[in-house]
Amino acid sequence: MKKGKERADVVVVGAGIVGICAAVSLAEAGRKVVVVDRTGICEETSSGNAAALAFTDILPMAHKGMGRQVPKWLADPLGPLAIPPAYLPKLTPWLIRFVMAGRPGRYEASLTAQASMMKLAEREWNGLFDRSGSRAMLREYGSLELYESEAEFTASLPGWAARERFGVAFRHLDRDELADYQPGLSPAFVRGTFVPEWKNVADPMLLGKALWAYAETMGARFVHGRVAAVQPSLAGVAAMLEGGIKLEAGRAVVAAGAWSHFLARGLGDRIPLETERGYNTTLPSSAFDVRRQLVFPNHGFVITPLATGLRIGGAVELGGLDRPPNYARSRAMLEKAKRFLPGLEPAGGREWMGYRPSLPDSLPVIGRSRASGNVVYAFGHGHLGLTQAAATGRLVRDLLLNRPAAVPLVPFSPQRF
Ligand SMILES: Cc1cc2nc3c(=O)[nH]c(=O)nc-3n(C[C@H](O)[C@H](O)[C@H](O)COP(=O)(O)OP(=O)(O)OC[C@H]3O[C@@H](n4cnc5c(N)ncnc54)[C@H](O)[C@@H]3O)c2cc1C
């Protein structure tokens, strides 16, 4: 294909899992799709995440009970939550919005919107696994949340009650039941919660590449390049690539993850997108026999058995896009994992950092740009981009093809801020 000459129906900026799923949905609808990315297919944040299809994870990040944890977390420089002091002035407006999002009315609205999105997410993944021939990558073993004290467990109960209102199934476990769900756990854990509907994928990068291969069978094409701007044009839209290449298309999707707000600004939308940087270490699979994803809510990390290794990580570092990674965070979680799973073999790990694209109300941005109805945004999925990617792909397709939306889109509007 000659770059700059061929006119696509839709140009998608960003080949993370969200852009890939948007491309798949549009290609399935018979549209000629070009995806542009500065790196490659599923090479950035979507490649190294914790692989959870966390359909039951409907609580907004700013939730009741969090205030109790935050001071303790911030006091530990390598703990679950970190804010580099030099970044605080830039972050403050986002933090204020984040705190406001935790107020009862707003919290409830976000919770309801997230619950409807998750129902769609589960349905859409289910269909997409079959259509793309990738069902073998789905793992349905549930998750196990673990608590080290009765007080921690009791503090989690309002969150479980909120989930229960939206039909999320779970089972609280006593200490003597934990070994049935995960042999070899430290005796420090006194309680657990098993969540049967929580799912995982075998490896998020391999899944992204498999879905892309499916999109290619329907004619989707990849262009390597960095998009400097997306602009309305006579033909519909133009993606202006660095180096002077111009990609003309009828419509565009901005799915550039944590970098999307730079492109949205040029289209008249100021979106308070921040990044929650997260870290992990992927050990060889032989490191420990982990039966299902283990979640340590009070330590802000998870352990995921993948087809390609054992991934240990999480944490939130509100440190922006430019600061170099601090892999001491990966190592701090690995140290804790050794305590939680005595017998874990910690050698041979690969460290990684990724940029969660996060809005203060924990909801993504899915909707049309201010400057042009031909440009649709699909970004800001925070901790849940893999989980909600297939649903987002469908919503993007329906917006661009003027079909009715499968869920109310007002809570996800780019203009809600
Ligand atoms: C440690 C960690 C664990 C996580 N665990 C989970 C999990 O278990 N389950 C879950 O659902 N989510 C999880 N997430 C979140 C999830 O990974 C993200 O929400 C998701 O990957 C975002 O996907 P995306 O496609 O929006 O962005 P990305 O994957 O970041 O893709 C955006 C793409 O846009 C490209 N791009 C950006 N700007 C430009 C430009 N100007 N021109 C061209 N290309 C551009 C980038 O190169 C990139 O490839 C986790 C995140 C982290 C960090």
The ligand as an ORCA input file, in Angstrom:
! r2SCAN-3c Opt
* xyz 0 1
  C       0.456     -2.796     35.332
  C      -0.835     -2.745     34.561
  C      -1.758     -3.763     34.694
  C      -2.965     -3.724     34.004
  N      -3.822     -4.768     34.097
  C      -4.994     -4.765     33.411
  C      -5.857     -5.882     33.437
  O      -5.555     -6.896     34.042
  N      -7.031     -5.805     32.778
  C      -7.394     -4.688     32.073
  O      -8.501     -4.644     31.526
  N      -6.557     -3.623     31.975
  C      -5.362     -3.640     32.623
  N      -4.512     -2.581     32.549
  C      -4.912     -1.417     31.779
  C      -4.764     -1.646     30.287
  O      -3.489     -2.199     30.014
  C      -4.936     -0.331     29.534
  O      -6.145      0.291     29.927
  C      -4.974     -0.593     28.049
  O      -3.824     -1.285     27.650
  C      -5.090      0.696     27.264
  O      -5.162      0.339     25.918
  P      -5.121      1.430     24.800
  O      -5.285      0.731     23.506
  O      -6.089      2.518     25.139
  O      -3.684      2.097     24.948
  P      -2.185      1.553     24.560
  O      -2.066      0.102     24.754
  O      -1.276      2.459     25.285
  O      -2.157      1.837     23.029
  C      -2.074      3.141     22.525
  C      -1.220      3.089     21.275
  O      -1.237      4.401     20.695
  C       0.035      4.637     20.151
  N       0.193      6.087     20.033
  C       0.098      7.025     20.986
  N       0.236      8.238     20.480
  C       0.436      8.085     19.152
  C       0.638      8.970     18.087
  N       0.657     10.291     18.258
  N       0.825      8.465     16.841
  C       0.808      7.112     16.622
  N       0.616      6.225     17.616
  C       0.417      6.701     18.862
  C       0.994      3.997     21.121
  O       2.189      3.659     20.447
  C       0.232      2.754     21.556
  O       0.591      1.612     20.810
  C      -3.280     -2.603     33.204
  C      -2.339     -1.585     33.044
  C      -1.118     -1.654     33.697
  C      -0.126     -0.569     33.480
*
